Amino acid sequence: MGLFSQFCVGAEAQTAAPGVRLAQAAAPDDIPPPRKRPPPRLRVTPYYSPDGVYPRYNPGPNAVRVCDATYVQEFRPSGTVIVPRVSCYWRPG
């Protein structure tokens, strides 16, 4: 206890200088109520109806879709497997 009292003896209370003003909280009557906004809503609509055809363009009259199917090797963690691959393109008819 003797050691603790030696540290507290030199401490004095600090007071604010006469020219210093302290900030105070505003009265509850002065604060306007917070505005509540509805959350913003975004409308997402596709510009075309998805039907599984890609790319989406007009290939022209009498166009023919040509597809090539092959088998390729895929190296997976469980082992090598053979999977089908299809590539298609539009050809003028």
FITOR-120613 format. One record per residue: residue number from 1; residue in one letter; x, y, z of N, C-alpha, C in turn. Coordinates in nm, 2 decimals, always signed. Example, Ala and Ser with C-alpha at 12.3 -4.5 7.8 and 13.67 -1.06 7.14 Angstrom:
% residues 2
num:residu:n_u:n_v:n_w:ca_u:ca_v:ca_w:c_u:c_v:c_w
1:a:+1.32:-0.57:+0.78:+1.23:-0.45:+0.78:+1.32:-0.33:+0.78
2:s:+1.28:-0.22:+0.71:+1.37:-0.11:+0.71:+1.29:+0.00:+0.79
END
This chain:
% residues 93
num:residu:n_u:n_v:n_w:ca_u:ca_v:ca_w:c_u:c_v:c_w
1:m:+0.08:-0.12:+0.00:+0.00:+0.00:+0.00:+0.09:+0.12:+0.00
2:g:+0.20:+0.12:+0.06:+0.29:+0.23:+0.07:+0.34:+0.27:-0.07
3:l:+0.37:+0.17:-0.15:+0.42:+0.21:-0.29:+0.31:+0.28:-0.37
4:f:+0.19:+0.23:-0.36:+0.08:+0.28:-0.44:+0.05:+0.43:-0.40
5:s:+0.06:+0.46:-0.27:+0.03:+0.59:-0.22:+0.13:+0.69:-0.27
6:q:+0.25:+0.65:-0.29:+0.36:+0.74:-0.34:+0.32:+0.79:-0.48
7:f:+0.26:+0.70:-0.56:+0.23:+0.74:-0.70:+0.11:+0.84:-0.70
8:c:+0.02:+0.82:-0.61:-0.10:+0.90:-0.62:-0.08:+1.04:-0.55
9:v:+0.02:+1.06:-0.47:+0.04:+1.19:-0.40:+0.06:+1.30:-0.50
10:g:+0.14:+1.28:-0.61:+0.17:+1.38:-0.70:+0.06:+1.41:-0.80
11:a:-0.04:+1.33:-0.81:-0.15:+1.35:-0.91:-0.24:+1.46:-0.86
12:e:-0.28:+1.55:-0.95:-0.37:+1.66:-0.91:-0.48:+1.65:-1.02
13:a:-0.60:+1.70:-0.98:-0.71:+1.70:-1.07:-0.69:+1.81:-1.18
14:q:-0.72:+1.78:-1.30:-0.71:+1.88:-1.41:-0.84:+1.94:-1.43
15:t:-0.84:+2.07:-1.45:-0.96:+2.15:-1.48:-0.95:+2.21:-1.61
16:a:-1.06:+2.24:-1.68:-1.06:+2.31:-1.81:-1.02:+2.46:-1.79
17:a:-0.95:+2.51:-1.88:-0.91:+2.66:-1.87:-1.04:+2.74:-1.89
18:p:-1.04:+2.86:-1.85:-1.16:+2.94:-1.85:-1.21:+2.97:-2.00
19:g:-1.12:+2.97:-2.10:-1.16:+3.00:-2.23:-1.20:+2.88:-2.31
20:v:-1.19:+2.76:-2.26:-1.22:+2.63:-2.33:-1.37:+2.60:-2.30
21:r:-1.44:+2.57:-2.41:-1.58:+2.53:-2.40:-1.59:+2.38:-2.42
22:l:-1.67:+2.31:-2.35:-1.68:+2.16:-2.36:-1.80:+2.13:-2.45
23:a:-1.79:+2.03:-2.53:-1.90:+1.99:-2.61:-2.00:+1.92:-2.53
24:q:-2.13:+1.95:-2.56:-2.24:+1.88:-2.49:-2.33:+1.82:-2.59
25:a:-2.40:+1.72:-2.54:-2.50:+1.65:-2.63:-2.62:+1.74:-2.65
26:a:-2.68:+1.74:-2.77:-2.79:+1.82:-2.80:-2.91:+1.76:-2.73
27:a:-3.01:+1.85:-2.70:-3.13:+1.81:-2.64:-3.21:+1.72:-2.74
28:p:-3.28:+1.62:-2.69:-3.35:+1.52:-2.78:-3.46:+1.60:-2.86
29:d:-3.51:+1.71:-2.82:-3.61:+1.78:-2.90:-3.55:+1.85:-3.03
30:d:-3.42:+1.88:-3.03:-3.35:+1.94:-3.14:-3.32:+1.85:-3.25
31:i:-3.31:+1.72:-3.23:-3.27:+1.62:-3.33:-3.39:+1.58:-3.41
32:p:-3.39:+1.59:-3.55:-3.50:+1.54:-3.62:-3.50:+1.39:-3.63
33:p:-3.62:+1.33:-3.65:-3.62:+1.18:-3.65:-3.55:+1.14:-3.78
34:p:-3.48:+1.02:-3.78:-3.41:+0.97:-3.90:-3.51:+0.93:-4.01
35:r:-3.47:+0.96:-4.13:-3.56:+0.93:-4.24:-3.54:+0.78:-4.27
36:k:-3.65:+0.71:-4.30:-3.64:+0.57:-4.33:-3.67:+0.56:-4.48
37:r:-3.57:+0.51:-4.56:-3.59:+0.49:-4.70:-3.61:+0.34:-4.73
38:p:-3.69:+0.31:-4.82:-3.70:+0.17:-4.86:-3.58:+0.13:-4.93
39:p:-3.54:+0.00:-4.92:-3.42:-0.04:-4.99:-3.43:-0.03:-5.14
40:p:-3.32:+0.01:-5.21:-3.33:+0.02:-5.35:-3.35:-0.11:-5.42
41:r:-3.44:-0.11:-5.52:-3.47:-0.23:-5.59:-3.43:-0.22:-5.73
42:l:-3.36:-0.33:-5.78:-3.32:-0.33:-5.92:-3.40:-0.43:-5.99
43:r:-3.44:-0.39:-6.11:-3.52:-0.49:-6.19:-3.42:-0.55:-6.30
44:v:-3.42:-0.68:-6.30:-3.33:-0.75:-6.39:-3.42:-0.83:-6.49
45:t:-3.41:-0.79:-6.61:-3.49:-0.86:-6.71:-3.39:-0.89:-6.83
46:p:-3.39:-1.01:-6.88:-3.31:-1.04:-7.00:-3.37:-0.97:-7.12
47:y:-3.28:-0.94:-7.22:-3.33:-0.87:-7.34:-3.38:-0.97:-7.44
48:y:-3.37:-1.10:-7.41:-3.42:-1.20:-7.50:-3.47:-1.32:-7.41
49:s:-3.55:-1.40:-7.47:-3.60:-1.52:-7.40:-3.50:-1.63:-7.41
50:p:-3.44:-1.68:-7.30:-3.34:-1.78:-7.31:-3.40:-1.92:-7.36
51:d:-3.35:-1.97:-7.47:-3.40:-2.09:-7.52:-3.29:-2.19:-7.54
52:g:-3.17:-2.16:-7.49:-3.06:-2.26:-7.50:-2.97:-2.24:-7.63
53:v:-3.00:-2.14:-7.71:-2.93:-2.13:-7.84:-2.83:-2.01:-7.82
54:y:-2.70:-2.04:-7.84:-2.59:-1.94:-7.82:-2.50:-1.96:-7.94
55:p:-2.45:-1.86:-8.01:-2.47:-1.72:-7.98:-2.61:-1.67:-8.03
56:r:-2.65:-1.56:-7.98:-2.79:-1.51:-8.01:-2.77:-1.41:-8.12
57:y:-2.79:-1.45:-8.25:-2.79:-1.35:-8.36:-2.88:-1.41:-8.47
58:n:-2.91:-1.33:-8.57:-2.99:-1.38:-8.68:-2.90:-1.43:-8.79
59:p:-2.89:-1.56:-8.81:-2.79:-1.62:-8.91:-2.84:-1.60:-9.05
60:g:-2.96:-1.55:-9.07:-3.01:-1.53:-9.21:-3.11:-1.63:-9.25
61:p:-3.17:-1.61:-9.36:-3.27:-1.71:-9.41:-3.20:-1.84:-9.46
62:n:-3.26:-1.95:-9.44:-3.22:-2.08:-9.48:-3.08:-2.12:-9.42
63:a:-3.05:-2.07:-9.30:-2.93:-2.11:-9.23:-2.94:-2.25:-9.18
64:v:-2.83:-2.32:-9.17:-2.82:-2.45:-9.12:-2.72:-2.45:-9.00
65:r:-2.76:-2.52:-8.90:-2.67:-2.53:-8.78:-2.59:-2.66:-8.80
66:v:-2.46:-2.65:-8.80:-2.37:-2.77:-8.81:-2.30:-2.80:-8.68
67:c:-2.31:-2.92:-8.63:-2.25:-2.96:-8.50:-2.15:-3.07:-8.53
68:d:-2.04:-3.06:-8.46:-1.94:-3.17:-8.46:-1.92:-3.22:-8.32
69:a:-1.93:-3.35:-8.31:-1.92:-3.42:-8.18:-1.80:-3.50:-8.17
70:t:-1.72:-3.49:-8.07:-1.59:-3.57:-8.05:-1.58:-3.61:-7.91
71:y:-1.49:-3.70:-7.88:-1.46:-3.74:-7.75:-1.32:-3.69:-7.71
72:v:-1.31:-3.63:-7.59:-1.18:-3.58:-7.55:-1.14:-3.64:-7.41
73:q:-1.01:-3.64:-7.38:-0.97:-3.69:-7.25:-0.97:-3.57:-7.15
74:e:-1.02:-3.59:-7.03:-1.01:-3.49:-6.92:-0.94:-3.56:-6.81
75:f:-0.84:-3.48:-6.75:-0.76:-3.53:-6.64:-0.82:-3.48:-6.51
76:r:-0.88:-3.57:-6.44:-0.94:-3.53:-6.31:-0.87:-3.59:-6.19
77:p:-0.89:-3.54:-6.07:-0.82:-3.60:-5.95:-0.86:-3.75:-5.94
78:s:-0.98:-3.79:-5.98:-1.01:-3.93:-5.96:-0.95:-4.02:-6.07
79:g:-0.90:-3.96:-6.18:-0.84:-4.03:-6.29:-0.88:-3.97:-6.42
80:t:-0.82:-4.02:-6.52:-0.85:-3.97:-6.66:-0.98:-4.03:-6.71
81:v:-1.07:-3.95:-6.77:-1.19:-3.99:-6.82:-1.21:-3.94:-6.96
82:i:-1.30:-4.00:-7.04:-1.33:-3.96:-7.17:-1.47:-3.90:-7.17
83:v:-1.48:-3.78:-7.22:-1.61:-3.71:-7.22:-1.65:-3.66:-7.36
84:p:-1.77:-3.65:-7.39:-1.81:-3.60:-7.52:-1.80:-3.45:-7.52
85:r:-1.76:-3.39:-7.64:-1.76:-3.24:-7.66:-1.83:-3.22:-7.79
86:v:-1.92:-3.11:-7.79:-2.00:-3.07:-7.91:-1.97:-2.93:-7.93
87:s:-1.94:-2.90:-8.06:-1.92:-2.76:-8.10:-2.01:-2.74:-8.23
88:c:-2.08:-2.63:-8.23:-2.18:-2.60:-8.33:-2.15:-2.46:-8.39
89:y:-2.19:-2.44:-8.52:-2.18:-2.31:-8.58:-2.29:-2.31:-8.69
90:w:-2.32:-2.18:-8.73:-2.42:-2.16:-8.83:-2.36:-2.16:-8.97
91:r:-2.42:-2.22:-9.07:-2.37:-2.22:-9.21:-2.48:-2.17:-9.30
92:p:-2.45:-2.09:-9.39:-2.56:-2.04:-9.48:-2.61:-2.16:-9.56
93:g:-2.74:-2.16:-9.57:-2.81:-2.28:-9.64:-2.82:-2.26:-9.78
END
